[in-house]
Amino acid sequence: MNSTKTALFIALRYLFSKKKHNIINIISIISTVGILVSTAALIIVLSVFNGLEDLVSKSFNQFNPDYKITLKEGKSFNTNLIDVDKLLKINSVKSVQEVVSDLTLVSKQDKQILTHFKGVSPDYPSQSKLNQLIYDGSFALEKNGNPHVVLGAIAAGTLDINLNGFDMLKFHYPKRNRKNLADPSEAFNVLYLQPSGVFLSHTQYDEQYVFVPIQFARELGDFENEVTSLELFLKSSNNQFPEQKEIQNIVGNKFKVQNKFEQEELLFKTMKSEKLMVFIILSFVILVAIFNIIGVIGMLIVEKKKDIEILNSIGANQKLISSIFLFEGILISFFGGILGIVSGALICFIQQQFGIVKLGDGSAHYIIDSYPVIMDFSDFMIVFISVVAISFLTSTFSVIGIRKYKTNLDFYR
């Protein structure tokens, strides 16, 4: 322990003392600045990824239910196969909603779009809080006793919907049980609905889904008393999903239970993969910056030749002398990493408070005006540990390499 303290003390003195050769100071400053900038960049990029992931998560999770139950094999099933009462007895479950959904062709005069109809109950919008996404009109699936349809903003724009008019949307769905190859027009169920509202979620669902009454969906798709999924909404949503295992035990192995993140599994896996790749790439930048330490340590050993001879004469062994220059390299990286983390955190804080860096040139319509930033303590720890680990390995290899080079450094043995 004493030898470690001694090595660290001497390394600190070497770090801040004036060097005989000015080039050592210059390279040390370049190394520190390089580590500072690359560390700050890594903190900023990871924080921006956190902000974007949170933004996407909120956008999709506002649309998706807390849990979705579907068949592992097949499209539709009878709800008698699941004990819905047991699901409702789970303390955190607020409601269980029957859903009928499938692909359909919706047309209006000469305009058409291929989208999904989602048949739900009248209280579904309030249970899912989808009524908060309404952009125009109302989220009313029934008006004056007549069924209506609510469309996403992109679908409504494609079909040129006018809620103040009397437009009727034409739904086409292939018949499941009766096929007439002689007359293709008889191979489809065709039903009509009038639009009552337009929702805006800023996701692909604005184009991919339209909401209709569940009885209309069953009639359109010949589903009779079947559903394509059951959706569960909780009294208080969270990101831990402690009920998932219990729900899976109730529904059995024939069914798949997905929480709201698993319903967008590909999206979130892609985002995490992108974040990991950015981390790896910027870590290589840090590695390149830290490689300057090899030159610093080499020149410092040459400059401190007399100090090393004095240490040898008073009994310092090879391990102690090696530790001095090892700590020297680590300290350069340590201070550069700390300054980088503080600088990155400060820039992220300024962006959070003032939104200085905007999305685009301000002419386009985005969900938010500026890049979202969320600082995560785990990111700071991972970056700091990475910087220290890389600097330790680099310093170790450089000290070992220089020590083995005995021809010109016969004093270091």
C-alpha positions as CSV (number, residue, x, y, z in Angstrom):
1,M,0.0,0.0,0.0
2,N,2.9,2.4,0.9
3,S,4.6,1.8,-2.5
4,T,1.3,2.5,-4.3
5,K,0.9,5.8,-2.4
6,T,4.5,6.7,-3.1
7,A,4.1,6.0,-6.8
8,L,0.9,8.0,-7.0
9,F,2.4,10.9,-5.1
10,I,5.5,11.0,-7.5
11,A,3.2,10.7,-10.5
12,L,1.1,13.6,-9.4
13,R,4.3,15.7,-8.9
14,Y,5.5,14.8,-12.4
15,L,2.1,15.6,-13.9
16,F,1.9,19.2,-12.6
17,S,5.7,20.0,-12.5
18,K,7.4,22.0,-15.2
19,K,9.1,19.8,-17.8
20,K,12.6,20.6,-19.2
21,H,11.4,19.7,-22.7
22,N,8.4,21.8,-23.7
23,I,7.2,19.1,-26.2
24,I,6.2,16.9,-23.3
25,N,3.9,19.5,-22.0
26,I,2.4,20.0,-25.5
27,I,1.8,16.3,-26.0
28,S,0.3,16.0,-22.5
29,I,-2.1,18.9,-23.2
30,I,-3.0,17.4,-26.6
31,S,-3.7,14.0,-25.0
32,T,-5.8,15.6,-22.3
33,V,-7.8,17.8,-24.7
34,G,-8.3,14.8,-27.1
35,I,-9.7,12.7,-24.2
36,L,-11.8,15.6,-23.0
37,V,-13.4,16.2,-26.4
38,S,-14.0,12.6,-27.2
39,T,-15.4,11.8,-23.7
40,A,-17.7,14.9,-23.9
41,A,-18.9,13.8,-27.3
42,L,-19.7,10.3,-26.1
43,I,-21.7,11.7,-23.2
44,I,-23.6,14.1,-25.4
45,V,-24.4,11.5,-28.1
46,L,-25.5,8.9,-25.5
47,S,-27.7,11.4,-23.8
48,V,-29.3,12.4,-27.1
49,F,-30.0,8.8,-27.9
50,N,-31.6,8.5,-24.4
51,G,-33.8,11.5,-25.3
52,L,-34.8,10.1,-28.7
53,E,-35.6,6.7,-27.2
54,D,-37.7,8.3,-24.5
55,L,-39.6,10.4,-27.1
56,V,-40.2,7.4,-29.4
57,S,-41.2,5.3,-26.4
58,K,-43.8,7.8,-25.2
59,S,-45.2,8.2,-28.7
60,F,-45.6,4.5,-29.3
61,N,-46.6,3.6,-25.8
62,Q,-49.4,6.1,-25.8
63,F,-50.8,4.2,-28.7
64,N,-50.0,0.6,-27.5
65,P,-51.8,-1.1,-24.6
66,D,-49.9,-2.2,-21.5
67,Y,-50.2,-5.8,-22.5
68,K,-51.4,-7.5,-25.7
69,I,-52.5,-11.1,-25.9
70,T,-52.4,-12.9,-29.2
71,L,-52.3,-16.4,-30.5
72,K,-48.8,-17.9,-31.2
73,E,-50.2,-19.6,-34.2
74,G,-53.3,-18.4,-36.0
75,K,-55.1,-15.1,-36.5
76,S,-58.3,-15.2,-34.4
77,F,-59.6,-17.0,-31.3
78,N,-62.7,-17.2,-29.2
79,T,-62.4,-15.4,-25.8
80,N,-63.9,-18.5,-24.1
81,L,-60.4,-20.0,-24.4
82,I,-59.2,-17.4,-21.8
83,D,-60.5,-16.8,-18.3
84,V,-61.0,-13.0,-18.6
85,D,-62.4,-12.9,-15.0
86,K,-59.0,-14.1,-13.7
87,L,-57.3,-11.3,-15.7
88,L,-59.6,-8.7,-14.2
89,K,-58.9,-10.0,-10.7
90,I,-55.2,-9.0,-11.0
91,N,-55.0,-5.9,-8.7
92,S,-53.2,-3.7,-11.2
93,V,-55.4,-4.5,-14.2
94,K,-58.0,-1.8,-15.0
95,S,-59.7,-3.3,-18.0
96,V,-59.5,-6.0,-20.6
97,Q,-60.5,-5.0,-24.1
98,E,-61.6,-7.2,-27.1
99,V,-60.0,-6.2,-30.4
100,V,-60.6,-7.3,-33.9
101,S,-57.9,-6.1,-36.4
102,D,-56.8,-7.0,-39.9
103,L,-55.6,-5.5,-43.1
104,T,-58.2,-3.8,-45.3
105,L,-58.6,-1.5,-48.4
106,V,-60.3,1.8,-47.7
107,S,-61.4,3.9,-50.6
108,K,-63.2,7.2,-51.2
109,Q,-64.1,7.9,-54.9
110,D,-60.8,7.6,-56.8
111,K,-58.6,7.6,-53.7
112,Q,-57.7,4.5,-51.7
113,I,-55.3,3.3,-49.0
114,L,-54.2,-0.1,-47.7
115,T,-54.4,0.1,-43.9
116,H,-55.5,-1.9,-40.8
117,F,-59.0,-1.6,-39.3
118,K,-59.0,-2.0,-35.5
119,G,-62.4,-2.8,-34.1
120,V,-62.8,-1.8,-30.5
121,S,-65.5,-1.1,-27.9
122,P,-67.0,2.4,-27.3
123,D,-65.0,2.8,-24.1
124,Y,-61.7,1.8,-25.6
125,P,-60.6,5.4,-26.4
126,S,-61.0,6.5,-22.8
127,Q,-59.4,3.3,-21.4
128,S,-56.4,3.7,-23.7
129,K,-56.3,7.5,-23.6
130,L,-56.3,7.6,-27.4
131,N,-59.0,10.3,-27.2
132,Q,-56.1,12.6,-26.1
133,L,-54.5,12.1,-29.5
134,I,-57.5,13.5,-31.4
135,Y,-56.4,16.1,-33.9
136,D,-59.8,17.0,-35.6
137,G,-63.4,16.1,-34.8
138,S,-63.9,13.6,-32.0
139,F,-63.0,10.0,-31.1
140,A,-66.6,8.9,-31.5
141,L,-67.1,5.4,-32.9
142,E,-70.9,5.9,-32.8
143,K,-73.0,9.0,-33.4
144,N,-76.7,9.1,-33.3
145,G,-76.8,5.3,-33.2
146,N,-74.7,5.0,-36.4
147,P,-71.2,3.6,-36.5
148,H,-68.3,5.9,-37.5
149,V,-64.6,5.6,-38.2
150,V,-61.7,7.5,-36.7
151,L,-58.6,7.7,-39.0
152,G,-54.9,8.5,-38.5
153,A,-53.8,11.9,-39.9
154,I,-51.8,10.4,-42.8
155,A,-54.6,8.1,-43.8
156,A,-57.1,11.0,-43.6
157,G,-54.9,13.2,-45.8
158,T,-54.4,10.4,-48.4
159,L,-58.2,10.0,-48.6
160,D,-58.8,13.8,-48.5
161,I,-61.3,13.5,-45.6
162,N,-63.6,16.4,-44.9
163,L,-65.3,15.9,-41.5
164,N,-67.8,18.6,-42.2
165,G,-69.0,16.8,-45.4
166,F,-71.0,13.7,-45.9
167,D,-68.1,11.5,-47.3
168,M,-68.6,7.7,-46.9
169,L,-65.5,5.5,-46.8
170,K,-65.7,2.2,-48.5
171,F,-64.1,-0.8,-46.7
172,H,-63.0,-3.9,-48.7
173,Y,-62.1,-7.2,-47.1
174,P,-61.8,-10.6,-48.7
175,K,-64.5,-13.1,-47.7
176,R,-63.1,-15.8,-45.4
177,N,-65.6,-18.6,-46.1
178,R,-67.1,-17.9,-49.6
179,K,-65.0,-17.5,-52.7
180,N,-66.4,-16.8,-56.2
181,L,-63.6,-16.9,-58.7
182,A,-66.0,-16.3,-61.6
183,D,-66.9,-12.9,-60.2
184,P,-64.0,-11.3,-58.3
185,S,-66.3,-8.5,-57.0
186,E,-68.2,-11.1,-55.0
187,A,-65.0,-12.3,-53.3
188,F,-65.0,-9.2,-51.0
189,N,-67.1,-7.9,-48.2
190,V,-67.9,-4.2,-48.8
191,L,-69.2,-1.9,-46.0
192,Y,-69.4,1.8,-45.6
193,L,-68.6,4.2,-42.7
194,Q,-68.7,7.9,-42.2
195,P,-65.6,9.5,-40.5
196,S,-66.0,11.3,-37.2
197,G,-62.4,12.2,-36.2
198,V,-58.7,12.2,-37.0
199,F,-56.0,11.3,-34.5
200,L,-52.3,12.3,-34.6
201,S,-49.7,10.1,-32.8
202,H,-46.6,11.1,-34.9
203,T,-46.0,7.4,-35.5
204,Q,-46.5,5.1,-38.5
205,Y,-49.9,4.3,-36.9
206,D,-51.2,7.6,-38.4
207,E,-51.1,5.7,-41.7
208,Q,-51.5,2.1,-40.7
209,Y,-54.6,2.1,-38.5
210,V,-58.2,3.3,-38.6
211,F,-60.6,2.7,-35.6
212,V,-64.1,1.2,-36.1
213,P,-66.7,-0.3,-33.8
214,I,-66.0,-3.9,-33.0
215,Q,-69.3,-5.2,-34.4
216,F,-68.5,-3.5,-37.7
217,A,-65.1,-5.1,-37.7
218,R,-66.6,-8.6,-37.0
219,E,-69.1,-8.1,-39.8
220,L,-66.5,-6.9,-42.3
221,G,-64.0,-9.7,-41.5
222,D,-66.5,-12.5,-40.9
223,F,-65.1,-13.0,-37.4
224,E,-68.5,-13.7,-35.7
225,N,-67.7,-13.9,-32.0
226,E,-63.9,-14.1,-32.4
227,V,-61.2,-11.6,-31.6
228,T,-57.7,-11.2,-32.9
229,S,-56.3,-10.0,-29.6
230,L,-57.1,-9.0,-26.0
231,E,-55.6,-5.8,-24.8
232,L,-55.0,-5.1,-21.1
233,F,-54.8,-1.6,-19.6
234,L,-53.3,-1.1,-16.1
235,K,-54.5,1.3,-13.4
236,S,-51.0,2.8,-13.3
237,S,-48.6,2.1,-16.1
238,N,-45.0,1.4,-15.4
239,N,-41.9,0.0,-17.2
240,Q,-41.3,-3.0,-14.9
241,F,-44.2,-5.2,-16.0
242,P,-44.4,-7.4,-12.9
243,E,-47.8,-8.8,-14.0
244,Q,-46.6,-10.3,-17.2
245,K,-45.6,-13.7,-15.8
246,E,-49.0,-14.0,-14.0
247,I,-50.9,-13.1,-17.1
248,Q,-48.9,-15.7,-19.1
249,N,-49.8,-18.4,-16.6
250,I,-53.5,-17.5,-16.9
251,V,-53.7,-17.5,-20.7
252,G,-51.5,-20.6,-21.2
253,N,-48.8,-21.6,-23.7
254,K,-51.0,-21.2,-26.8
255,F,-51.0,-17.4,-26.4
256,K,-48.3,-14.8,-26.5
257,V,-48.3,-12.0,-23.9
258,Q,-46.4,-8.8,-25.0
259,N,-45.8,-5.8,-22.9
260,K,-45.9,-2.4,-24.6
261,F,-42.1,-2.4,-25.4
262,E,-42.2,-6.0,-26.8
263,Q,-45.0,-4.8,-29.2
264,E,-42.3,-2.6,-30.8
265,E,-39.5,-5.0,-30.2
266,L,-37.7,-4.4,-33.5
267,L,-37.8,-0.7,-33.2
268,F,-36.3,-0.6,-29.7
269,K,-33.7,-3.3,-30.5
270,T,-32.6,-1.2,-33.5
271,M,-32.3,1.9,-31.3
272,K,-30.2,0.0,-28.7
273,S,-28.0,-1.5,-31.4
274,E,-27.4,2.0,-32.9
275,K,-26.6,3.4,-29.5
276,L,-24.1,0.5,-28.9
277,M,-22.5,1.0,-32.3
278,V,-22.1,4.8,-31.7
279,F,-20.5,3.9,-28.3
280,I,-18.0,1.5,-29.9
281,I,-17.1,4.0,-32.6
282,L,-16.5,6.9,-30.2
283,S,-14.6,4.6,-27.8
284,F,-12.2,4.0,-30.7
285,V,-11.8,7.8,-30.9
286,I,-11.0,7.9,-27.2
287,L,-8.5,5.0,-27.7
288,V,-6.7,7.0,-30.5
289,A,-6.5,10.0,-28.2
290,I,-5.2,8.0,-25.3
291,F,-2.4,6.5,-27.5
292,N,-0.6,9.8,-27.3
293,I,0.1,8.8,-23.7
294,I,2.7,6.3,-25.0
295,G,4.8,9.2,-26.4
296,V,4.3,11.2,-23.2
297,I,5.5,8.3,-21.0
298,G,8.4,7.5,-23.2
299,M,9.7,11.1,-23.2
300,L,9.1,11.5,-19.5
301,I,11.2,8.4,-18.7
302,V,14.0,9.9,-20.7
303,E,13.7,13.2,-19.0
304,K,13.5,11.7,-15.5
305,K,16.6,9.5,-16.0
306,K,18.4,11.1,-13.0
307,D,15.3,10.8,-10.8
308,I,15.1,7.1,-11.6
309,E,18.8,6.6,-10.8
310,I,18.3,8.3,-7.4
311,L,15.2,6.2,-6.7
312,N,17.2,3.1,-7.6
313,S,20.0,4.2,-5.3
314,I,17.6,4.6,-2.3
315,G,16.1,1.1,-2.8
316,A,13.2,1.7,-5.2
317,N,12.5,-1.5,-7.1
318,Q,11.4,-2.0,-10.7
319,K,7.8,-2.4,-9.7
320,L,7.7,1.0,-8.0
321,I,9.3,2.8,-10.9
322,S,7.0,1.1,-13.3
323,S,4.0,2.1,-11.2
324,I,5.0,5.8,-11.2
325,F,4.8,6.0,-15.0
326,L,1.7,3.8,-15.1
327,F,0.0,6.2,-12.8
328,E,1.2,9.1,-14.9
329,G,-0.6,7.8,-17.9
330,I,-3.7,6.9,-16.0
331,L,-3.8,10.4,-14.4
332,I,-3.6,12.2,-17.7
333,S,-6.6,10.1,-18.9
334,F,-8.4,10.5,-15.6
335,F,-8.3,14.3,-15.6
336,G,-9.2,14.4,-19.3
337,G,-12.1,12.0,-18.7
338,I,-13.4,13.9,-15.7
339,L,-13.2,17.2,-17.6
340,G,-14.9,15.6,-20.6
341,I,-17.7,14.2,-18.4
342,V,-18.3,17.6,-16.7
343,S,-18.2,19.4,-20.1
344,G,-20.6,16.9,-21.7
345,A,-23.0,17.1,-18.7
346,L,-22.9,20.9,-18.8
347,I,-23.6,21.0,-22.6
348,C,-26.5,18.5,-22.1
349,F,-27.9,20.6,-19.2
350,I,-27.8,23.8,-21.4
351,Q,-29.6,21.9,-24.2
352,Q,-32.2,20.6,-21.8
353,Q,-32.9,24.1,-20.4
354,F,-32.6,26.2,-23.6
355,G,-32.9,23.8,-26.5
356,I,-30.1,25.6,-28.4
357,V,-29.6,22.9,-31.1
358,K,-32.8,22.8,-33.1
359,L,-34.3,20.1,-35.2
360,G,-34.0,21.1,-38.9
361,D,-34.1,24.8,-39.9
362,G,-37.3,25.5,-38.1
363,S,-39.4,25.4,-41.3
364,A,-40.7,21.8,-40.8
365,H,-43.2,20.7,-38.2
366,Y,-41.7,18.3,-35.7
367,I,-43.1,16.9,-32.4
368,I,-40.4,18.9,-30.6
369,D,-38.4,21.9,-31.6
370,S,-34.9,20.8,-30.4
371,Y,-33.0,17.7,-29.8
372,P,-34.2,15.9,-26.7
373,V,-31.5,15.1,-24.1
374,I,-31.8,12.8,-21.1
375,M,-28.7,12.2,-18.9
376,D,-28.4,8.7,-17.4
377,F,-26.0,8.1,-14.5
378,S,-25.2,4.6,-15.9
379,D,-23.9,6.2,-19.1
380,F,-21.6,8.4,-17.1
381,M,-20.2,5.5,-15.2
382,I,-19.8,3.3,-18.3
383,V,-17.9,6.1,-20.1
384,F,-15.7,6.9,-17.1
385,I,-14.9,3.2,-16.5
386,S,-14.1,2.8,-20.2
387,V,-11.7,5.8,-20.2
388,V,-9.9,4.5,-17.2
389,A,-9.8,0.9,-18.5
390,I,-8.4,2.0,-21.9
391,S,-5.8,4.3,-20.3
392,F,-4.7,1.6,-17.9
393,L,-4.2,-0.9,-20.7
394,T,-2.4,1.6,-22.9
395,S,-0.2,2.8,-20.1
396,T,0.6,-0.7,-19.0
397,F,1.6,-1.8,-22.5
398,S,3.7,1.4,-23.0
399,V,5.6,0.9,-19.7
400,I,6.2,-2.7,-20.5
401,G,7.3,-1.9,-24.0
402,I,9.7,0.8,-22.9
403,R,11.1,-1.3,-20.1
404,K,11.9,-4.1,-22.5
405,Y,13.8,-1.6,-24.8
406,K,17.0,-1.9,-22.7
407,T,19.5,-1.0,-25.4
408,N,18.9,2.8,-25.2
409,L,17.4,2.8,-21.7
410,D,19.9,0.7,-19.7
411,F,19.1,2.9,-16.7
412,Y,15.5,1.5,-16.5
413,R,15.9,-2.1,-15.3
